[in-house]
Amino acid sequence: QPCTPVNTNATFSCPKHPASVSGTWTIDPKGRFGNQMGQYATLLALAQLNGRQAFIQPSMHAVLAPVFRITLPVLAPEVDRHAPWQELELHDWMLEEYAHVKEPWVKLTGFPCSWTFFHHLRDGLRFPRTGDRPSTFVGVHVRRGDYLQVMPLHWKGVVGDRAYLQQAMDWFRARHKAPIFVVTSNGMEWCRENIDTSRGDVIFAGDGQEGAPHKDFALLTQCNHTIMTIGTFGFWAAYLAGGDTVYLANFTLPDSSFLKIFKPEAAFLPEWVGINADLSPLQGKAES
């Protein structure tokens, strides 16, 4: 296994292969937890592919170390300041040219979080589970927070609504015996008001605060299956949990500039199940 996940008994790194050529690669860490997981995994995969040693920035280590035992070395600030970096801005999908980068000192930039970069490492990235479960647990991640403004105002898009979550949960109820839904969100009050709990199969987990995502993330990865809405946090929870995944599909208008930087086929695994978003709130605004 080229990479191993991390809890108390595992690591999130690749074994050291002798690099065919000298050189140092790093990535400019931006965004929050899910973004930096994508950046870490992409750096890991591309540096290995090009025979280079990967280093992470101290700020990335600070974000990921509470969840993963990081063993990629941390780049010293003085090296970062004086190294002859060549910046390589990445698309959010793998290109053939990324496997043939000649420069020895590369600083990757962007927000890569596509399975097309690192899918060959997936088995090693997963958290090990402990024992058999008598029940089927479906992790539900409901992304709200800043997306409530960013999606409609900047990207001509929507977030997962009440109807989508009902459809997604019903999809699992139809295919699995007595599933239990474990809901995490950065908008837990909305979830409590809008998710139907009348069947007694819904559990609201965590305190819904954005500042401490680690417990929510660890919980989601231990579930058997996943319902995600949008965002990299939900992607990583689903990707590492395995099992069935239902996601919100077609969540922007066709003329959204978001589609220039986002390819659904590179973001969602082919076996995942998409449920189309209700775009009528946006279309109503466009008509008015």
Backbone as CSV, one residue per row, in Angstrom:
resi,resn,N_x,N_y,N_z,CA_x,CA_y,CA_z,C_x,C_y,C_z
1,GLN,0.843,-1.198,0.000,0.000,0.000,0.000,0.878,1.248,0.000
2,PRO,0.703,2.124,-1.005,1.563,3.286,-1.058,1.314,4.284,0.051
3,CYS,0.120,4.355,0.599,-0.174,5.331,1.643,-1.043,4.700,2.714
4,THR,-0.964,5.250,3.910,-1.719,4.674,5.035,-2.479,5.746,5.776
5,PRO,-3.743,5.513,6.246,-4.470,6.564,6.899,-4.014,6.715,8.299
6,VAL,-4.781,7.590,8.920,-4.273,7.849,10.210,-5.337,7.968,11.247
7,ASN,-5.211,7.105,12.211,-5.813,7.394,13.507,-4.682,7.133,14.475
8,THR,-4.997,6.694,15.670,-3.914,6.517,16.641,-2.956,5.406,16.240
9,ASN,-3.382,4.513,15.356,-2.533,3.378,15.009,-2.069,3.395,13.558
10,ALA,-2.193,4.524,12.887,-1.843,4.521,11.478,-1.234,5.852,11.087
11,THR,-0.762,5.914,9.857,-0.126,7.128,9.374,-0.738,7.553,8.057
12,PHE,-0.538,8.806,7.706,-1.087,9.372,6.467,0.092,9.805,5.626
13,SER,0.795,8.845,5.067,1.995,9.178,4.315,2.337,8.023,3.397
14,CYS,3.283,8.264,2.536,3.816,7.199,1.700,5.182,6.789,2.219
15,PRO,5.525,5.519,2.078,6.878,5.124,2.450,7.880,5.847,1.566
16,LYS,9.054,6.058,2.092,10.049,6.826,1.344,10.650,5.950,0.249
17,HIS,10.377,6.326,-0.994,11.018,5.671,-2.121,12.228,6.516,-2.512
18,PRO,13.316,5.902,-2.904,14.445,6.719,-3.350,14.046,7.504,-4.591
19,ALA,14.136,8.814,-4.515,13.746,9.641,-5.648,14.741,9.427,-6.786
20,SER,14.210,9.378,-7.991,15.074,9.167,-9.143,15.910,10.409,-9.423
21,VAL,15.409,11.565,-9.019,16.142,12.815,-9.195,15.973,13.626,-7.921
22,SER,16.891,14.564,-7.707,16.771,15.406,-6.523,15.709,16.469,-6.762
23,GLY,15.259,17.062,-5.679,14.263,18.117,-5.819,13.301,18.111,-4.656
24,THR,12.626,19.213,-4.494,11.676,19.376,-3.404,10.379,19.948,-3.940
25,TRP,9.269,19.333,-3.561,7.946,19.828,-3.931,7.170,20.173,-2.670
26,THR,6.355,21.204,-2.782,5.440,21.554,-1.702,4.154,22.073,-2.326
27,ILE,3.219,22.477,-1.499,1.962,23.036,-1.992,1.570,24.198,-1.099
28,ASP,0.985,25.212,-1.704,0.558,26.400,-0.972,-0.767,26.089,-0.279
29,PRO,-0.784,26.000,1.054,-2.016,25.593,1.742,-3.017,26.740,1.822
30,LYS,-4.213,26.477,1.342,-5.275,27.478,1.383,-6.580,26.800,1.762
31,GLY,-7.483,27.594,2.312,-8.788,27.061,2.652,-8.784,26.334,3.985
32,ARG,-9.858,25.613,4.214,-10.036,24.941,5.495,-9.707,23.452,5.381
33,PHE,-10.232,22.680,6.299,-9.826,21.288,6.483,-9.949,20.455,5.202
34,GLY,-11.130,20.465,4.583,-11.331,19.657,3.384,-10.446,20.083,2.236
35,ASN,-10.278,21.401,2.050,-9.390,21.895,1.005,-7.968,21.393,1.215
36,GLN,-7.495,21.467,2.458,-6.106,21.101,2.709,-5.890,19.593,2.657
37,MET,-6.918,18.809,2.930,-6.802,17.365,2.701,-6.592,17.089,1.217
38,GLY,-7.357,17.781,0.372,-7.195,17.618,-1.068,-5.820,18.042,-1.539
39,GLN,-5.319,19.146,-0.995,-3.992,19.622,-1.369,-2.913,18.642,-0.919
40,TYR,-3.059,18.108,0.287,-2.079,17.151,0.815,-2.032,15.899,-0.067
41,ALA,-3.201,15.326,-0.342,-3.243,14.081,-1.116,-2.729,14.288,-2.532
42,THR,-3.015,15.446,-3.114,-2.544,15.739,-4.467,-1.033,15.919,-4.490
43,LEU,-0.493,16.647,-3.522,0.964,16.787,-3.414,1.621,15.424,-3.264
44,LEU,1.070,14.606,-2.393,1.600,13.267,-2.149,1.667,12.470,-3.447
45,ALA,0.563,12.490,-4.202,0.476,11.696,-5.424,1.386,12.234,-6.524
46,LEU,1.377,13.545,-6.745,2.145,14.105,-7.858,3.647,14.081,-7.587
47,ALA,4.051,14.324,-6.345,5.479,14.248,-6.032,5.987,12.819,-6.226
48,GLN,5.212,11.856,-5.778,5.595,10.453,-5.953,5.678,10.102,-7.428
49,LEU,4.707,10.586,-8.209,4.657,10.297,-9.642,5.877,10.856,-10.368
50,ASN,6.387,11.984,-9.885,7.517,12.638,-10.537,8.857,12.362,-9.854
51,GLY,8.856,11.466,-8.852,10.102,11.088,-8.205,10.722,12.168,-7.347
52,ARG,9.881,13.030,-6.763,10.384,14.128,-5.927,9.991,13.918,-4.466
53,GLN,10.727,14.568,-3.569,10.391,14.539,-2.149,9.370,15.628,-1.853
54,ALA,8.292,15.261,-1.192,7.244,16.216,-0.831,7.467,16.731,0.584
55,PHE,7.273,18.032,0.759,7.290,18.685,2.067,6.004,19.481,2.214
56,ILE,5.482,19.560,3.430,4.304,20.390,3.653,4.673,21.623,4.462
57,GLN,3.836,22.646,4.318,4.042,23.890,5.049,3.626,23.705,6.515
58,PRO,4.224,24.455,7.435,3.844,24.346,8.851,2.355,24.569,9.096
59,SER,1.749,25.496,8.351,0.325,25.777,8.579,-0.556,24.598,8.187
60,MET,-0.158,23.840,7.157,-0.913,22.649,6.780,-0.772,21.570,7.854
61,HIS,0.417,21.427,8.377,0.618,20.461,9.457,-0.285,20.787,10.640
62,ALA,-0.414,22.070,10.954,-1.243,22.481,12.089,-2.716,22.157,11.865
63,VAL,-3.170,22.223,10.613,-4.573,21.936,10.303,-4.855,20.437,10.332
64,LEU,-3.961,19.632,9.762,-4.237,18.203,9.579,-3.762,17.320,10.733
65,ALA,-2.753,17.764,11.456,-2.174,16.916,12.504,-3.141,16.532,13.621
66,PRO,-4.161,17.362,13.960,-5.100,16.907,14.990,-5.883,15.654,14.608
67,VAL,-5.976,15.347,13.304,-6.723,14.169,12.858,-5.795,13.079,12.338
68,PHE,-4.761,13.467,11.601,-3.852,12.509,10.990,-2.467,12.630,11.602
69,ARG,-1.828,11.493,11.793,-0.428,11.531,12.199,0.390,11.742,10.932
70,ILE,0.756,12.965,10.692,1.420,13.347,9.452,2.894,12.969,9.516
71,THR,3.381,12.272,8.494,4.798,11.925,8.471,5.539,12.545,7.299
72,LEU,4.851,13.231,6.396,5.593,14.020,5.420,6.345,15.110,6.175
73,PRO,7.586,15.361,5.814,8.354,16.373,6.543,7.785,17.775,6.345
74,VAL,8.017,18.606,7.346,7.555,19.993,7.302,8.683,20.869,6.766
75,LEU,8.332,21.743,5.848,9.309,22.618,5.211,9.745,23.725,6.174
76,ALA,11.042,23.904,6.309,11.562,24.973,7.163,11.269,26.328,6.520
77,PRO,10.843,27.316,7.298,10.497,28.631,6.733,11.633,29.269,5.936
78,GLU,12.884,29.100,6.394,13.988,29.725,5.661,14.199,29.069,4.299
79,VAL,13.940,27.767,4.209,14.016,27.088,2.910,12.907,27.600,2.001
80,ASP,11.725,27.747,2.557,10.597,28.245,1.777,10.894,29.633,1.211
81,ARG,11.534,30.471,2.018,11.803,31.851,1.588,12.862,31.921,0.488
82,HIS,13.846,31.039,0.517,14.995,31.186,-0.375,15.028,30.174,-1.520
83,ALA,14.145,29.218,-1.525,14.170,28.197,-2.582,13.752,28.804,-3.924
84,PRO,14.320,28.304,-5.018,13.979,28.822,-6.358,12.691,28.189,-6.892
85,TRP,11.584,28.457,-6.223,10.330,27.792,-6.561,9.857,28.127,-7.976
86,GLN,9.330,27.109,-8.620,8.524,27.282,-9.826,7.085,26.948,-9.430
87,GLU,6.188,27.905,-9.591,4.797,27.649,-9.214,4.065,26.916,-10.333
88,LEU,3.266,25.945,-9.937,2.438,25.198,-10.888,1.004,25.247,-10.396
89,GLU,0.179,26.013,-11.098,-1.231,26.117,-10.721,-1.995,24.931,-11.293
90,LEU,-2.680,24.211,-10.428,-3.363,22.983,-10.826,-4.828,23.228,-11.138
91,HIS,-5.310,22.539,-12.162,-6.749,22.401,-12.338,-7.265,21.439,-11.269
92,ASP,-8.576,21.353,-11.146,-9.148,20.412,-10.178,-9.436,19.073,-10.847
93,TRP,-8.560,18.667,-11.732,-8.627,17.345,-12.349,-7.227,17.030,-12.888
94,MET,-6.924,15.754,-12.994,-5.597,15.317,-13.409,-5.401,15.544,-14.904
95,LEU,-4.219,16.021,-15.262,-3.802,16.143,-16.652,-2.523,15.342,-16.852
96,GLU,-2.323,14.835,-18.050,-1.140,14.035,-18.350,0.149,14.810,-18.073
97,GLU,0.124,16.112,-18.326,1.343,16.913,-18.149,1.809,16.954,-16.693
98,TYR,0.893,16.734,-15.755,1.284,16.760,-14.344,2.163,15.567,-13.966
99,ALA,2.193,14.552,-14.813,3.025,13.375,-14.550,4.427,13.521,-15.135
100,HIS,4.676,14.644,-15.817,5.968,14.823,-16.496,6.506,16.228,-16.242
101,VAL,6.593,16.594,-14.977,7.088,17.923,-14.609,8.598,17.834,-14.387
102,LYS,9.357,18.621,-15.122,10.822,18.524,-15.081,11.455,19.348,-13.965
103,GLU,10.785,20.422,-13.540,11.389,21.322,-12.560,11.591,20.609,-11.220
104,PRO,12.750,20.807,-10.580,13.006,20.136,-9.296,12.386,20.831,-8.090
105,TRP,12.197,22.156,-8.174,11.657,22.915,-7.040,10.282,23.431,-7.442
106,VAL,9.242,22.744,-7.004,7.883,23.064,-7.452,6.993,23.370,-6.259
107,LYS,6.283,24.489,-6.365,5.255,24.823,-5.378,3.907,24.765,-6.090
108,LEU,3.114,23.751,-5.747,1.792,23.599,-6.335,0.847,24.631,-5.733
109,THR,-0.087,25.120,-6.542,-1.096,26.056,-6.055,-2.462,25.630,-6.566
110,GLY,-3.496,26.178,-5.945,-4.861,25.857,-6.344,-5.595,25.083,-5.264
111,PHE,-6.765,24.589,-5.629,-7.626,23.862,-4.688,-7.961,22.472,-5.237
112,PRO,-6.953,21.647,-5.523,-7.244,20.328,-6.088,-7.914,19.415,-5.067
113,CYS,-9.016,18.820,-5.467,-9.678,17.833,-4.602,-10.414,16.845,-5.488
114,SER,-9.676,16.277,-6.443,-10.264,15.349,-7.403,-9.653,13.968,-7.244
115,TRP,-10.512,12.966,-7.245,-10.033,11.589,-7.139,-9.100,11.220,-8.287
116,THR,-9.150,11.975,-9.402,-8.305,11.645,-10.549,-6.818,11.827,-10.245
117,PHE,-6.480,12.570,-9.199,-5.079,12.714,-8.797,-4.600,11.531,-7.958
118,PHE,-5.427,11.079,-7.030,-4.904,10.224,-5.947,-5.700,8.941,-5.735
119,HIS,-6.530,8.547,-6.699,-7.403,7.397,-6.455,-6.611,6.109,-6.244
120,HIS,-5.427,6.015,-6.837,-4.602,4.813,-6.649,-4.093,4.690,-5.217
121,LEU,-4.214,5.746,-4.428,-3.803,5.702,-3.021,-4.969,5.453,-2.076
122,ARG,-6.185,5.297,-2.605,-7.380,5.336,-1.753,-7.374,4.281,-0.653
123,ASP,-7.031,3.054,-0.993,-7.085,1.994,0.016,-6.197,2.323,1.210
124,GLY,-5.097,2.978,0.954,-4.200,3.327,2.037,-4.627,4.545,2.828
125,LEU,-5.528,5.347,2.264,-5.950,6.563,2.953,-7.082,6.323,3.936
126,ARG,-7.766,5.199,3.822,-8.952,4.979,4.651,-8.599,4.711,6.106
127,PHE,-9.516,5.114,6.970,-9.395,4.798,8.391,-9.796,3.339,8.609
128,PRO,-9.023,2.567,9.370,-9.466,1.205,9.691,-10.660,1.235,10.633
129,ARG,-11.586,0.290,10.445,-12.750,0.202,11.329,-12.510,-0.874,12.374
130,THR,-13.184,-0.734,13.484,-13.014,-1.706,14.563,-14.270,-2.551,14.699
131,GLY,-14.153,-3.823,14.368,-15.246,-4.761,14.617,-16.440,-4.607,13.691
132,ASP,-17.360,-5.546,13.805,-18.587,-5.513,13.015,-19.617,-4.622,13.686
133,ARG,-20.491,-4.061,12.850,-21.544,-3.206,13.375,-22.883,-3.906,13.233
134,PRO,-23.687,-3.904,14.284,-24.997,-4.538,14.184,-25.966,-3.729,13.332
135,SER,-25.664,-2.450,13.114,-26.552,-1.587,12.346,-25.800,-0.963,11.181
136,THR,-26.572,-0.390,10.244,-26.007,0.339,9.116,-26.082,1.827,9.413
137,PHE,-24.934,2.478,9.448,-24.876,3.907,9.752,-24.590,4.696,8.479
138,VAL,-25.396,5.728,8.263,-25.219,6.614,7.114,-24.824,7.994,7.640
139,GLY,-23.610,8.413,7.348,-23.175,9.750,7.741,-23.797,10.787,6.826
140,VAL,-24.302,11.854,7.401,-24.943,12.923,6.628,-24.195,14.221,6.920
141,HIS,-23.583,14.801,5.888,-22.910,16.090,6.078,-23.674,17.170,5.327
142,VAL,-24.150,18.166,6.065,-24.954,19.249,5.493,-24.130,20.529,5.550
143,ARG,-23.634,20.951,4.395,-22.780,22.148,4.325,-23.653,23.386,4.208
144,ARG,-23.473,24.303,5.168,-24.224,25.549,5.132,-23.255,26.717,5.350
145,GLY,-23.365,27.454,6.431,-22.390,28.507,6.706,-22.268,29.504,5.570
146,ASP,-21.010,29.799,5.171,-20.764,30.816,4.145,-21.336,30.433,2.786
147,TYR,-21.556,29.136,2.552,-22.103,28.717,1.262,-23.510,29.257,1.019
148,LEU,-24.223,29.615,2.079,-25.571,30.159,1.908,-25.537,31.459,1.119
149,GLN,-24.440,32.206,1.222,-24.287,33.427,0.438,-23.440,33.196,-0.813
150,VAL,-22.353,32.441,-0.663,-21.415,32.264,-1.770,-22.076,31.576,-2.964
151,MET,-22.829,30.519,-2.719,-23.394,29.764,-3.838,-24.373,30.582,-4.675
152,PRO,-25.413,31.202,-4.105,-26.342,31.946,-4.962,-25.756,33.242,-5.518
153,LEU,-24.945,33.941,-4.733,-24.487,35.267,-5.145,-23.283,35.213,-6.080
154,HIS,-22.388,34.265,-5.853,-21.146,34.221,-6.630,-21.158,33.145,-7.712
155,TRP,-21.755,32.003,-7.420,-21.659,30.863,-8.332,-22.979,30.495,-9.009
156,LYS,-24.036,31.248,-8.791,-25.353,30.900,-9.356,-25.710,29.459,-8.988
157,GLY,-25.566,29.148,-7.705,-25.791,27.785,-7.248,-26.626,27.735,-5.987
158,VAL,-26.910,26.512,-5.548,-27.713,26.284,-4.348,-26.977,25.310,-3.436
159,VAL,-27.435,25.237,-2.200,-26.958,24.218,-1.265,-28.050,23.155,-1.132
160,GLY,-27.735,22.065,-0.461,-28.730,21.017,-0.266,-29.907,21.515,0.556
161,ASP,-31.121,21.273,0.074,-32.312,21.729,0.792,-33.023,20.554,1.460
162,ARG,-34.129,20.874,2.075,-34.891,19.866,2.815,-35.327,18.712,1.910
163,ALA,-35.808,19.033,0.709,-36.300,17.998,-0.206,-35.176,17.064,-0.640
164,TYR,-33.998,17.620,-0.908,-32.869,16.777,-1.302,-32.514,15.787,-0.201
165,LEU,-32.415,16.272,1.021,-32.043,15.385,2.125,-33.084,14.296,2.333
166,GLN,-34.357,14.634,2.162,-35.414,13.631,2.284,-35.264,12.561,1.204
167,GLN,-35.015,12.990,-0.042,-34.824,12.042,-1.138,-33.619,11.138,-0.887
168,ALA,-32.537,11.730,-0.433,-31.316,10.954,-0.201,-31.520,9.925,0.908
169,MET,-32.179,10.327,1.977,-32.425,9.393,3.076,-33.378,8.288,2.643
170,ASP,-34.382,8.644,1.854,-35.309,7.622,1.353,-34.599,6.637,0.427
171,TRP,-33.595,7.105,-0.312,-32.813,6.221,-1.182,-32.152,5.131,-0.335
172,PHE,-31.585,5.510,0.784,-30.946,4.525,1.659,-31.974,3.642,2.356
173,ARG,-33.094,4.215,2.759,-34.132,3.404,3.419,-34.661,2.313,2.493
174,ALA,-34.681,2.603,1.193,-35.187,1.626,0.225,-34.188,0.503,-0.045
175,ARG,-32.934,0.719,0.274,-31.889,-0.242,-0.102,-31.195,-0.909,1.075
176,HIS,-31.362,-0.372,2.269,-30.702,-0.924,3.448,-31.721,-1.105,4.564
177,LYS,-31.551,-2.176,5.300,-32.485,-2.472,6.382,-32.205,-1.578,7.586
178,ALA,-33.193,-0.800,7.970,-33.153,0.031,9.184,-31.869,0.842,9.330
179,PRO,-31.527,1.670,8.327,-30.323,2.491,8.481,-30.506,3.562,9.552
180,ILE,-29.411,3.943,10.167,-29.406,5.031,11.147,-28.612,6.188,10.546
181,PHE,-29.219,7.376,10.521,-28.598,8.548,9.907,-27.935,9.411,10.982
182,VAL,-26.650,9.662,10.799,-25.867,10.454,11.749,-25.567,11.795,11.082
183,VAL,-26.203,12.858,11.571,-26.155,14.157,10.905,-25.098,15.055,11.538
184,THR,-24.213,15.591,10.701,-23.267,16.625,11.124,-23.434,17.820,10.196
185,SER,-23.177,18.999,10.716,-23.400,20.203,9.915,-22.780,21.408,10.593
186,ASN,-22.507,22.449,9.784,-22.167,23.742,10.365,-23.406,24.642,10.400
187,GLY,-24.564,24.012,10.307,-25.838,24.707,10.468,-26.831,23.768,11.133
188,MET,-26.478,23.304,12.324,-27.259,22.248,12.982,-28.672,22.694,13.337
189,GLU,-28.857,23.961,13.651,-30.204,24.433,13.978,-31.137,24.254,12.785
190,TRP,-30.652,24.589,11.591,-31.443,24.381,10.377,-31.751,22.895,10.203
191,CYS,-30.773,22.046,10.438,-30.974,20.601,10.279,-32.065,20.092,11.218
192,ARG,-32.027,20.532,12.460,-33.037,20.084,13.426,-34.439,20.514,13.014
193,GLU,-34.541,21.643,12.333,-35.851,22.152,11.932,-36.341,21.555,10.617
194,ASN,-35.425,21.029,9.794,-35.803,20.637,8.437,-35.637,19.157,8.108
195,ILE,-34.976,18.394,8.945,-34.832,16.959,8.687,-35.894,16.210,9.470
196,ASP,-36.631,15.369,8.771,-37.734,14.611,9.372,-37.184,13.536,10.312
197,THR,-37.551,13.640,11.579,-37.074,12.670,12.576,-38.190,11.744,13.059
198,SER,-39.328,11.750,12.355,-40.506,11.028,12.852,-40.315,9.515,12.875
199,ARG,-39.372,8.992,12.084,-39.140,7.540,12.063,-38.236,7.082,13.201
200,GLY,-37.618,8.011,13.888,-36.721,7.648,14.980,-35.388,7.097,14.535
201,ASP,-34.990,7.392,13.294,-33.732,6.838,12.782,-32.689,7.915,12.495
202,VAL,-32.864,9.108,13.079,-31.943,10.223,12.838,-31.282,10.641,14.149
203,ILE,-29.963,10.771,14.117,-29.193,11.240,15.272,-28.460,12.512,14.862
204,PHE,-28.596,13.567,15.656,-27.844,14.798,15.411,-26.574,14.755,16.257
205,ALA,-25.430,14.854,15.593,-24.146,14.674,16.272,-23.380,15.984,16.331
206,GLY,-22.583,16.139,17.363,-21.704,17.295,17.461,-22.441,18.554,17.856
207,ASP,-21.668,19.640,17.921,-22.246,20.909,18.348,-22.498,21.852,17.188
208,GLY,-22.189,21.421,15.962,-22.485,22.231,14.793,-21.599,23.441,14.614
209,GLN,-20.481,23.496,15.312,-19.590,24.645,15.207,-18.534,24.402,14.124
210,GLU,-18.284,25.435,13.321,-17.320,25.296,12.231,-15.880,25.188,12.724
211,GLY,-15.600,25.740,13.876,-14.221,25.855,14.328,-13.564,24.552,14.726
212,ALA,-14.335,23.493,14.987,-13.756,22.224,15.445,-14.335,21.074,14.633
213,PRO,-13.884,20.926,13.382,-14.490,19.915,12.510,-13.964,18.510,12.721
214,HIS,-12.929,18.340,13.535,-12.221,17.065,13.550,-13.076,15.916,14.059
215,LYS,-13.856,16.160,15.107,-14.691,15.085,15.645,-15.778,14.689,14.654
216,ASP,-16.402,15.700,14.024,-17.411,15.399,13.010,-16.809,14.558,11.893
217,PHE,-15.614,14.928,11.455,-14.983,14.224,10.348,-14.668,12.780,10.717
218,ALA,-14.093,12.590,11.890,-13.772,11.231,12.334,-15.034,10.380,12.430
219,LEU,-16.116,10.977,12.912,-17.381,10.257,13.032,-17.914,9.852,11.662
220,LEU,-17.890,10.773,10.711,-18.407,10.482,9.373,-17.616,9.377,8.689
221,THR,-16.308,9.369,8.853,-15.505,8.352,8.178,-15.721,6.961,8.759
222,GLN,-16.280,6.880,9.961,-16.551,5.581,10.570,-17.928,5.039,10.210
223,CYS,-18.726,5.829,9.491,-20.037,5.340,9.049,-19.868,4.416,7.846
224,ASN,-20.912,3.642,7.570,-20.857,2.699,6.451,-21.067,3.376,5.104
225,HIS,-21.904,4.411,5.091,-22.290,5.089,3.856,-22.377,6.587,4.123
226,THR,-22.599,7.370,3.057,-22.573,8.822,3.212,-23.623,9.509,2.353
227,ILE,-24.240,10.538,2.933,-24.990,11.536,2.177,-24.217,12.839,2.315
228,MET,-23.795,13.403,1.191,-23.111,14.693,1.229,-23.940,15.715,0.466
229,THR,-23.697,16.973,0.746,-24.364,18.017,-0.033,-23.339,18.569,-1.020
230,ILE,-22.576,19.587,-0.638,-21.511,20.097,-1.491,-20.303,20.416,-0.611
231,GLY,-19.134,20.530,-1.243,-17.939,20.925,-0.512,-16.939,19.800,-0.324
232,THR,-15.694,20.185,-0.079,-14.609,19.216,0.031,-14.661,18.410,1.323
233,PHE,-15.212,18.980,2.390,-15.323,18.245,3.655,-16.202,17.013,3.456
234,GLY,-17.346,17.200,2.816,-18.245,16.085,2.546,-17.633,15.076,1.596
235,PHE,-16.905,15.579,0.586,-16.241,14.663,-0.341,-15.291,13.735,0.405
236,TRP,-14.434,14.305,1.258,-13.442,13.477,1.944,-14.090,12.506,2.921
237,ALA,-15.139,12.941,3.579,-15.841,12.024,4.478,-16.368,10.822,3.703
238,ALA,-16.979,11.076,2.547,-17.525,9.995,1.724,-16.418,9.123,1.143
239,TYR,-15.369,9.761,0.671,-14.279,9.043,0.006,-13.576,8.086,0.964
240,LEU,-13.382,8.521,2.192,-12.691,7.673,3.161,-13.615,6.663,3.827
241,ALA,-14.900,6.980,3.918,-15.841,6.027,4.515,-16.070,4.831,3.606
242,GLY,-16.074,5.064,2.293,-16.418,3.993,1.365,-17.915,3.754,1.378
243,GLY,-18.357,2.590,0.928,-19.787,2.310,0.904,-20.499,3.122,-0.164
244,ASP,-21.812,3.234,-0.021,-22.614,4.005,-0.970,-22.533,5.493,-0.631
245,THR,-22.526,6.315,-1.663,-22.534,7.764,-1.464,-23.592,8.394,-2.350
246,VAL,-24.410,9.245,-1.755,-25.370,10.068,-2.495,-24.916,11.515,-2.370
247,TYR,-24.911,12.225,-3.512,-24.442,13.615,-3.511,-25.423,14.507,-4.260
248,LEU,-25.334,15.804,-4.008,-26.159,16.799,-4.685,-25.555,17.079,-6.055
249,ALA,-26.332,16.838,-7.109,-25.843,16.995,-8.480,-26.455,18.231,-9.134
250,ASN,-25.752,18.750,-10.140,-26.263,19.872,-10.945,-26.769,21.004,-10.062
251,PHE,-25.904,21.461,-9.164,-26.329,22.445,-8.165,-26.056,23.889,-8.581
252,THR,-25.669,24.110,-9.853,-25.535,25.472,-10.372,-26.320,25.598,-11.672
253,LEU,-26.613,26.833,-12.041,-27.209,27.077,-13.350,-26.186,26.746,-14.435
254,PRO,-26.648,26.391,-15.640,-25.718,25.974,-16.704,-24.691,27.038,-17.086
255,ASP,-25.011,28.318,-16.869,-24.073,29.379,-17.252,-23.187,29.830,-16.092
256,SER,-23.136,29.054,-15.026,-22.313,29.414,-13.870,-20.829,29.334,-14.211
257,SER,-20.064,30.334,-13.781,-18.612,30.308,-13.981,-17.953,29.210,-13.143
258,PHE,-18.671,28.668,-12.166,-18.148,27.568,-11.349,-17.783,26.373,-12.219
259,LEU,-18.520,26.177,-13.309,-18.298,25.009,-14.160,-17.006,25.111,-14.964
260,LYS,-16.365,26.287,-14.947,-15.067,26.426,-15.602,-13.946,25.842,-14.746
261,ILE,-14.176,25.762,-13.444,-13.131,25.257,-12.541,-13.523,23.938,-11.880
262,PHE,-14.712,23.433,-12.192,-15.245,22.242,-11.519,-15.814,21.294,-12.558
263,LYS,-15.303,20.079,-12.593,-15.835,19.044,-13.486,-16.488,17.967,-12.627
264,PRO,-17.805,17.808,-12.707,-18.465,16.795,-11.872,-17.861,15.402,-12.025
265,GLU,-17.479,15.037,-13.251,-16.943,13.690,-13.466,-15.578,13.502,-12.812
266,ALA,-14.885,14.595,-12.526,-13.607,14.502,-11.819,-13.777,14.661,-10.313
267,ALA,-14.947,15.124,-9.894,-15.189,15.363,-8.467,-15.876,14.191,-7.786
268,PHE,-16.770,13.523,-8.507,-17.568,12.448,-7.911,-17.216,11.121,-8.572
269,LEU,-17.056,10.082,-7.776,-16.745,8.765,-8.329,-17.904,8.272,-9.190
270,PRO,-17.612,7.508,-10.240,-18.675,7.064,-11.153,-19.774,6.265,-10.464
271,GLU,-19.420,5.517,-9.418,-20.426,4.684,-8.745,-21.266,5.466,-7.741
272,TRP,-20.902,6.699,-7.443,-21.714,7.504,-6.539,-23.020,7.903,-7.213
273,VAL,-24.027,8.167,-6.412,-25.376,8.443,-6.928,-25.700,9.923,-6.740
274,GLY,-25.982,10.605,-7.839,-26.329,12.021,-7.775,-27.833,12.237,-7.812
275,ILE,-28.316,13.149,-6.999,-29.714,13.589,-7.031,-29.704,15.061,-7.417
276,ASN,-30.419,15.407,-8.471,-30.381,16.768,-8.989,-30.934,17.776,-7.989
277,ALA,-30.251,18.907,-7.907,-30.690,19.993,-7.036,-31.915,20.682,-7.622
278,ASP,-32.688,21.297,-6.760,-33.815,22.132,-7.170,-33.282,23.542,-7.415
279,LEU,-33.229,23.941,-8.678,-32.689,25.254,-9.035,-33.766,26.322,-9.161
280,SER,-35.003,25.967,-8.841,-36.099,26.927,-9.040,-35.910,28.235,-8.267
281,PRO,-35.319,28.233,-7.050,-35.101,29.528,-6.392,-34.208,30.465,-7.204
282,LEU,-33.213,29.909,-7.896,-32.332,30.726,-8.728,-33.035,31.164,-9.999
283,GLN,-33.788,30.249,-10.602,-34.475,30.574,-11.845,-35.534,31.639,-11.617
284,GLY,-36.146,31.593,-10.441,-37.129,32.617,-10.098,-36.493,33.985,-10.012
285,LYS,-35.271,34.048,-9.432,-34.556,35.320,-9.335,-34.155,35.815,-10.714
286,ALA,-33.716,34.863,-11.575,-33.272,35.259,-12.910,-34.421,35.849,-13.719
287,GLU,-35.619,35.262,-13.551,-36.773,35.744,-14.312,-37.243,37.104,-13.820
288,SER,-37.080,37.347,-12.513,-37.517,38.622,-11.960,-36.459,39.697,-12.195
